[in-house]
């Protein structure tokens, strides 16, 4: 049986990997929106980042 500390560390690591993936995906989407000059989408993505506490 896995001890609680190791299990909690695994959960924390998975959570960090998930948030890192979200952040990377959002940054890419922002880069594309900016390169296309889509200010409305840029604003929406920035709001999404703020809502998810990624900025």
GROMACS elastic network, one bead per residue, 0.5 to 0.9 nm:
[ bonds ]
;  ai    aj funct       b0    kb
    2     5     6  0.84222   500
    2     6     6  0.67454   500
    2     7     6  0.64943   500
    3     6     6  0.56182   500
    3     7     6  0.63216   500
    3     8     6  0.87459   500
    4     8     6  0.59778   500
    4     9     6  0.85058   500
    5     8     6  0.51279   500
    5     9     6  0.61712   500
    5    10     6  0.86467   500
    6     9     6  0.50501   500
    6    10     6  0.62090   500
    6    11     6  0.86807   500
    7    10     6  0.51167   500
    7    11     6  0.63084   500
    7    12     6  0.86818   500
    8    11     6  0.50504   500
    8    12     6  0.61290   500
    8    13     6  0.85464   500
    9    12     6  0.50008   500
    9    13     6  0.60319   500
    9    14     6  0.85074   500
   10    13     6  0.50676   500
   10    14     6  0.61287   500
   10    15     6  0.85433   500
   11    14     6  0.50927   500
   11    15     6  0.60952   500
   11    16     6  0.85824   500
   12    15     6  0.50137   500
   12    16     6  0.61261   500
   12    17     6  0.85851   500
   13    16     6  0.50989   500
   13    17     6  0.61645   500
   13    18     6  0.85922   500
   14    17     6  0.50729   500
   14    18     6  0.61429   500
   14    19     6  0.86941   500
   15    18     6  0.50677   500
   15    19     6  0.62452   500
   15    20     6  0.85439   500
   16    19     6  0.51664   500
   16    20     6  0.60196   500
   16    21     6  0.84992   500
   17    20     6  0.50480   500
   17    21     6  0.61193   500
   17    22     6  0.86393   500
   18    21     6  0.51139   500
   18    22     6  0.62548   500
   18    23     6  0.86642   500
   19    23     6  0.60630   500
   19    24     6  0.85242   500
   19    54     6  0.79773   500
   20    23     6  0.50791   500
   20    24     6  0.60985   500
   20    25     6  0.85459   500
   20    54     6  0.89809   500
   21    24     6  0.51442   500
   21    25     6  0.60935   500
   21    26     6  0.85122   500
   22    25     6  0.52000   500
   22    26     6  0.60786   500
   22    27     6  0.85414   500
   22    54     6  0.82611   500
   23    26     6  0.51385   500
   23    27     6  0.60527   500
   23    28     6  0.86051   500
   23    49     6  0.79163   500
   23    54     6  0.61795   500
   23    55     6  0.85754   500
   24    27     6  0.51363   500
   24    28     6  0.62601   500
   24    29     6  0.86971   500
   25    28     6  0.51861   500
   25    29     6  0.62590   500
   25    30     6  0.86706   500
   26    29     6  0.50150   500
   26    30     6  0.61033   500
   26    31     6  0.85484   500
   26    45     6  0.71580   500
   26    46     6  0.87949   500
   26    48     6  0.85155   500
   26    49     6  0.73373   500
   26    54     6  0.88436   500
   27    30     6  0.50596   500
   27    31     6  0.61416   500
   27    32     6  0.87043   500
   27    45     6  0.88464   500
   28    31     6  0.50341   500
   28    32     6  0.62722   500
   28    33     6  0.86111   500
   29    32     6  0.52077   500
   29    33     6  0.61293   500
   29    34     6  0.85614   500
   29    42     6  0.84717   500
   29    45     6  0.76935   500
   30    33     6  0.50661   500
   30    34     6  0.60166   500
   30    35     6  0.84810   500
   30    41     6  0.79845   500
   30    42     6  0.58770   500
   30    45     6  0.64722   500
   30    46     6  0.78475   500
   31    34     6  0.51979   500
   31    35     6  0.61199   500
   31    36     6  0.86505   500
   31    42     6  0.86057   500
   32    35     6  0.50716   500
   32    36     6  0.62075   500
   32    37     6  0.86020   500
   32    38     6  0.87302   500
   33    36     6  0.51711   500
   33    37     6  0.61807   500
   33    38     6  0.52211   500
   33    39     6  0.73182   500
   33    40     6  0.87813   500
   33    41     6  0.62482   500
   33    42     6  0.57932   500
   33    45     6  0.88481   500
   34    38     6  0.60221   500
   34    39     6  0.69910   500
   34    41     6  0.84300   500
   34    42     6  0.64303   500
   35    38     6  0.77923   500
   36    39     6  0.86914   500
   37    40     6  0.88929   500
   37    41     6  0.89557   500
   37    42     6  0.84760   500
   38    41     6  0.54810   500
   38    42     6  0.62569   500
   38    43     6  0.87773   500
   39    43     6  0.60957   500
   39    44     6  0.85776   500
   40    43     6  0.51998   500
   40    44     6  0.63027   500
   40    45     6  0.87079   500
   41    45     6  0.60638   500
   41    46     6  0.84812   500
   42    45     6  0.51558   500
   42    46     6  0.61098   500
   42    47     6  0.85962   500
   43    46     6  0.51010   500
   43    47     6  0.62106   500
   43    48     6  0.86081   500
   44    47     6  0.50709   500
   44    48     6  0.61832   500
   44    49     6  0.86792   500
   45    49     6  0.61430   500
   45    50     6  0.85897   500
   46    49     6  0.50040   500
   46    50     6  0.62311   500
   46    51     6  0.85940   500
   46    55     6  0.81705   500
   47    50     6  0.50624   500
   47    51     6  0.60865   500
   47    52     6  0.85709   500
   48    51     6  0.50320   500
   48    52     6  0.61356   500
   48    53     6  0.84042   500
   48    54     6  0.84261   500
   49    52     6  0.51642   500
   49    53     6  0.59221   500
   49    55     6  0.57344   500
   50    54     6  0.60942   500
   50    55     6  0.57779   500
   51    54     6  0.77473   500
   51    55     6  0.89583   500
   52    55     6  0.81176   500
